[in-house]
């Protein structure tokens, strides 16, 4: 029977995986970051280039970034769809020259991307530490769901009923008060 790895072995394996991932991502001809809502890609280019010298195109499911007449730096299928009308690109001057900055707005604002294009090495999305966000940043339905989950978590920690359990108890007690002739001594909430 195989024993599970010790915490130090797990930590070492995580570090090795992180180092391998960092090396793979560092070898890419572009840099990229993401939030749960969007992806930003930057590609360094010579400082003498203008916007008309570039070939940047994106559709709902594809991305191409490059200099006209040269092999594209990025060219492939996106792992998930984007909102084309909300996505943009610019050519920016930086100390090292210029860089193409591409901003992609995700359609699904509840998932992390493992890579920018499906042909690139993947990152481990389970290790992503999301940025802190405020409840006020969330849409109404998501916010109420998160607030309910937080309330239920606090209730469980205090050994009190969750909102769903409380609702069942309230319904039962209302039914009991409407039907005093019935015996509820063996009633179970489940």
C-alpha positions as CSV (number, residue, x, y, z in Angstrom):
1,X,0.0,0.0,0.0
2,X,1.5,3.3,-1.1
3,X,1.8,5.9,1.7
4,X,0.8,9.5,1.0
5,X,3.6,12.1,0.7
6,X,4.6,14.0,3.8
7,X,4.0,17.7,4.0
8,X,7.7,18.4,3.3
9,X,7.6,16.0,0.3
10,X,4.4,17.7,-1.0
11,X,6.0,21.1,-0.5
12,X,9.2,20.1,-2.4
13,X,7.0,18.6,-5.2
14,X,5.0,21.9,-5.4
15,X,8.2,23.9,-5.5
16,X,9.6,21.7,-8.3
17,X,6.4,22.0,-10.3
18,X,6.4,25.8,-9.8
19,X,10.0,26.1,-11.0
20,X,9.2,23.9,-14.1
21,X,6.1,26.0,-14.8
22,X,8.0,29.3,-14.3
23,X,10.7,28.1,-16.7
24,X,8.1,27.1,-19.3
25,X,6.3,30.4,-19.0
26,X,9.6,32.4,-19.0
27,X,10.6,30.7,-22.3
28,X,7.4,32.0,-24.0
29,X,8.0,34.9,-26.4
30,X,5.4,36.9,-24.5
31,X,4.3,37.6,-20.9
32,X,0.8,37.1,-19.7
33,X,-1.3,37.7,-16.5
34,X,-4.9,37.1,-15.7
35,X,-7.6,37.9,-13.3
36,X,-10.8,35.9,-13.1
37,X,-12.3,38.3,-15.6
38,X,-9.6,39.0,-18.2
39,X,-6.2,38.1,-19.7
40,X,-3.4,40.6,-20.5
41,X,-0.6,39.7,-22.9
42,X,2.5,41.7,-23.6
43,X,5.0,41.2,-26.5
44,X,8.2,43.2,-26.7
45,X,8.9,44.6,-30.2
46,X,11.6,46.9,-31.6
47,X,11.2,50.6,-30.7
48,X,11.1,51.8,-34.3
49,X,7.8,50.0,-35.1
50,X,4.4,51.7,-35.5
51,X,0.9,50.3,-35.1
52,X,0.6,49.9,-38.9
53,X,3.6,47.5,-38.8
54,X,1.8,45.1,-36.6
55,X,-0.5,42.2,-37.2
56,X,-2.8,41.8,-34.2
57,X,-6.1,40.0,-34.6
58,X,-8.5,38.2,-32.3
59,X,-11.8,36.5,-32.7
60,X,-14.0,34.8,-30.1
61,X,-11.8,31.8,-30.2
62,X,-8.4,32.7,-31.9
63,X,-5.5,35.1,-31.3
64,X,-2.7,36.3,-33.5
65,X,0.0,38.7,-32.5
66,X,3.0,39.6,-34.6
67,X,4.9,42.0,-36.9
68,X,3.8,42.1,-40.5
69,X,6.0,40.0,-42.8
70,X,7.4,37.9,-39.9
71,X,6.3,34.7,-38.2
72,X,3.6,35.6,-35.6
73,X,4.8,35.5,-31.9
74,X,1.4,34.2,-30.9
75,X,-1.0,32.4,-33.3
76,X,-3.5,29.8,-32.1
77,X,-6.8,28.8,-30.5
78,X,-7.8,30.4,-27.2
79,X,-8.7,27.9,-24.5
80,X,-12.0,29.7,-23.8
81,X,-14.1,32.3,-25.7
82,X,-13.5,36.0,-25.3
83,X,-15.8,39.1,-25.7
84,X,-14.3,40.6,-28.9
85,X,-16.0,44.0,-28.5
86,X,-14.6,44.4,-25.0
87,X,-11.1,43.3,-25.9
88,X,-8.4,45.7,-27.1
89,X,-4.7,46.0,-28.1
90,X,-2.3,48.9,-28.0
91,X,1.4,49.6,-28.9
92,X,3.1,51.2,-25.9
93,X,6.5,52.8,-25.4
94,X,8.5,51.2,-22.6
95,X,12.1,51.7,-21.4
96,X,13.3,48.7,-23.5
97,X,11.6,49.9,-26.7
98,X,8.0,49.1,-27.4
99,X,5.5,46.4,-26.5
100,X,2.2,45.2,-27.8
101,X,-0.3,45.1,-25.0
102,X,-3.4,42.9,-25.7
103,X,-6.3,42.8,-23.3
104,X,-8.8,40.0,-23.6
105,X,-12.1,40.1,-21.8
106,X,-13.3,36.6,-20.8
107,X,-16.8,35.4,-21.6
108,X,-16.9,33.2,-18.5
109,X,-15.8,35.4,-15.6
110,X,-15.7,32.4,-13.3
111,X,-12.8,30.4,-14.7
112,X,-9.0,30.5,-14.8
113,X,-7.1,29.9,-18.1
114,X,-4.3,27.3,-18.0
115,X,-2.7,29.0,-21.1
116,X,-3.2,31.9,-23.6
117,X,-3.3,29.6,-26.6
118,X,-3.9,25.9,-26.5
119,X,-0.5,25.1,-28.1
120,X,1.4,26.8,-25.2
121,X,2.4,25.0,-22.0
122,X,-0.2,25.0,-19.3
123,X,0.0,26.4,-15.8
124,X,-1.6,24.7,-12.8
125,X,-4.8,26.8,-12.2
126,X,-5.5,25.1,-8.9
127,X,-2.6,27.0,-7.3
128,X,-3.8,30.4,-8.4
129,X,-4.3,32.8,-5.5
130,X,-7.1,35.1,-6.7
131,X,-7.0,38.8,-6.0
132,X,-9.2,40.0,-3.2
133,X,-12.5,41.4,-4.4
134,X,-15.3,43.2,-2.7
135,X,-18.8,41.8,-2.6
136,X,-19.8,45.1,-4.2
137,X,-17.8,44.1,-7.3
138,X,-20.1,41.1,-7.9
139,X,-23.4,41.1,-9.8
140,X,-26.5,40.8,-7.7
141,X,-27.1,37.0,-8.1
142,X,-23.5,36.1,-7.5
143,X,-23.3,38.4,-4.5
144,X,-26.4,37.0,-2.8
145,X,-25.0,33.4,-3.4
146,X,-21.6,34.3,-1.8
147,X,-23.3,36.1,1.1
148,X,-25.5,33.0,1.7
149,X,-22.4,30.7,1.6
150,X,-20.6,33.0,4.1
151,X,-23.6,33.1,6.4
152,X,-24.0,29.3,6.3
153,X,-20.2,28.8,6.9
154,X,-20.4,31.1,10.0
155,X,-23.5,29.2,11.2
156,X,-21.8,25.8,10.9
157,X,-18.8,27.1,12.8
158,X,-21.0,28.1,15.6
159,X,-22.9,24.8,15.5
160,X,-26.1,26.6,14.4
161,X,-28.4,25.7,11.5
162,X,-27.6,26.8,8.0
163,X,-30.1,29.0,6.2
164,X,-31.7,26.0,4.4
165,X,-32.0,24.0,7.7
166,X,-33.5,27.1,9.4
167,X,-36.0,27.4,6.6
168,X,-37.1,23.8,7.0
169,X,-37.4,24.2,10.8
170,X,-39.5,27.4,10.2
171,X,-41.8,25.6,7.8
172,X,-42.2,22.7,10.2
173,X,-43.0,24.9,13.1
174,X,-45.5,26.9,11.0
175,X,-47.2,23.6,9.9
176,X,-47.2,22.4,13.6
177,X,-48.9,25.6,14.7
178,X,-51.5,25.2,12.0
179,X,-52.2,21.6,12.9
180,X,-52.1,21.2,16.7
181,X,-54.1,18.0,16.4
182,X,-51.1,16.2,14.8
183,X,-48.3,14.5,16.8
184,X,-44.8,15.7,15.7
185,X,-42.8,14.1,18.5
186,X,-41.1,11.7,16.0
187,X,-40.6,14.2,13.2
188,X,-37.1,14.4,11.7
189,X,-35.6,17.1,9.5
190,X,-33.4,15.6,6.9
